[in-house]
């Protein structure tokens, strides 16, 4: 599945975002990573020849968000 093209996130999963620091460094961010996010991710640069880098995301544990804290955070 393609997640981003250049600076545009095309995934329908809002937890994914991408940043670029103007020095040729792109970063994919997975907010509140879940077990289904586990797996291989590839960054591809469409040059001739194509350049790519593959990484594996291992999710350890589960995200826990206590509702009581969520209410307090929205009141601030």
trRosetta pair geometry for C-beta under 8 A, 3 or more apart (Angstrom, degrees):
i j d omega theta_ij theta_ji phi_ij phi_ji
1 11 7.1 76 143 -107 117 100
2 5 6.7 22 166 -53 125 93
2 10 6.2 7 113 70 99 126
2 11 7.8 -155 107 -65 52 80
3 9 6.7 -32 159 -146 75 77
3 10 6.9 152 164 54 23 75
3 11 4.5 -12 -140 -41 68 123
3 16 5.6 -112 -167 174 119 156
3 18 7.9 136 123 -54 106 118
3 28 6.8 57 103 -136 147 131
3 41 7.8 -15 3 -142 144 105
4 7 7.6 -40 -177 -165 116 10
4 8 6.4 159 -157 85 75 46
4 9 5.1 -41 -98 -104 93 53
4 10 6.3 152 -109 12 32 80
4 11 7.2 -46 -53 -9 63 97
4 16 7.5 -149 -49 146 102 121
4 18 4.9 58 -109 -34 166 149
4 28 7.0 -161 6 -105 135 101
5 8 5.5 -13 65 63 77 100
5 10 6.0 29 5 -17 97 128
7 18 6.6 -161 -144 92 49 119
7 20 6.3 -76 -98 -4 99 132
9 16 5.7 163 -151 108 129 98
9 17 6.1 -68 -61 -118 148 43
9 18 6.0 169 -71 4 94 102
11 16 4.9 33 62 51 141 146
13 16 5.2 68 89 -2 98 107
15 30 6.0 38 135 -165 103 60
15 31 4.4 -137 -159 60 79 85
15 32 5.7 -97 -133 53 129 91
15 33 7.8 156 155 -80 136 41
15 37 7.9 -87 103 -82 136 136
16 28 6.9 -24 -158 -170 94 94
16 29 7.1 144 -157 80 43 60
16 30 6.1 -14 -98 -103 68 65
16 31 7.7 -141 -61 15 23 83
17 28 7.8 153 83 -159 40 50
17 29 4.7 -15 64 59 87 110
17 31 7.0 41 6 -23 106 109
18 26 6.4 -7 -173 -173 108 96
18 27 6.8 160 -155 82 59 49
18 28 5.6 -25 -101 -103 83 58
18 29 7.0 -172 -83 14 29 81
19 26 7.4 162 85 -156 45 51
19 27 5.0 -9 58 57 91 100
19 29 6.7 46 -5 -21 101 117
20 25 7.1 152 -151 83 53 54
20 26 5.3 -18 -98 -103 82 71
20 27 7.7 -176 -75 19 37 72
21 25 4.8 -5 38 65 111 106
21 27 7.7 46 -23 -5 102 110
26 43 6.4 156 78 -142 122 134
28 41 6.4 -136 67 169 156 149
28 43 7.5 -156 -21 -78 118 103
30 33 4.7 64 118 -87 116 91
30 37 5.3 121 -173 -166 148 149
30 57 6.9 49 17 -145 154 159
32 63 4.7 48 -158 -117 84 167
32 65 7.8 -23 -121 -41 127 126
33 37 4.8 -115 -155 65 80 149
33 57 7.0 -138 -146 169 138 128
33 59 5.0 -158 136 -111 113 111
33 63 7.1 151 61 -49 50 116
34 37 5.3 109 56 -5 62 102
34 59 6.6 12 131 -150 15 166
34 62 7.7 29 -131 -140 67 75
34 63 6.6 -65 -83 7 73 117
35 38 5.7 -25 -171 -8 49 118
35 59 5.4 -149 -98 78 43 139
35 62 7.5 -29 -37 -100 99 86
37 57 6.0 -55 134 111 91 141
37 59 6.0 98 67 -54 96 134
38 57 5.9 -143 -128 99 41 85
38 58 6.2 37 -135 -127 101 36
38 59 4.8 -103 -69 9 97 101
39 56 7.0 -97 156 -146 22 73
39 57 6.4 2 50 51 43 90
40 54 5.8 -9 -168 -171 109 107
40 55 7.2 153 -152 83 60 36
40 56 5.4 -36 -94 -98 63 73
40 57 7.9 176 -90 14 15 74
41 54 7.2 156 81 -155 42 58
41 55 5.4 -18 62 65 92 86
41 56 7.6 162 17 -97 74 23
41 57 6.1 46 -10 -18 117 109
42 52 5.5 0 -176 -173 108 115
42 53 7.0 160 -153 80 62 41
42 54 4.8 -24 -99 -99 85 76
42 55 7.8 167 -86 21 38 63
43 52 6.5 163 84 -153 52 61
43 53 4.9 -2 54 55 101 92
43 55 7.9 31 -6 2 97 103
44 50 6.4 -10 -166 -179 98 111
44 51 7.3 151 -157 85 49 52
44 52 4.5 -12 -104 -102 73 98
45 50 6.9 161 80 -163 57 61
45 51 4.3 -3 54 62 109 101
45 52 7.2 -165 21 -73 67 50
46 50 6.0 -23 -123 -116 44 92
47 50 6.3 147 55 -107 58 33
47 51 5.7 20 37 -2 113 100
65 69 7.1 -123 -174 68 67 115
65 70 6.3 60 159 -59 106 112
66 69 4.7 79 75 7 95 106
66 70 7.2 -165 95 -13 49 85
67 70 5.3 -53 -152 30 39 117
67 71 6.7 40 154 -20 69 99
68 71 6.0 -51 -156 30 33 109
68 72 6.7 29 150 -14 64 106
69 72 5.6 -55 -148 39 37 111
69 73 6.1 39 154 -23 69 106
70 73 5.8 -54 -147 34 30 112
70 74 6.6 24 156 -16 63 106
71 74 6.1 -60 -151 36 30 106
71 75 6.6 27 153 -20 64 109
72 75 5.8 -61 -152 34 32 111
72 76 7.0 43 152 -36 64 98
73 76 6.0 -43 -158 10 36 115
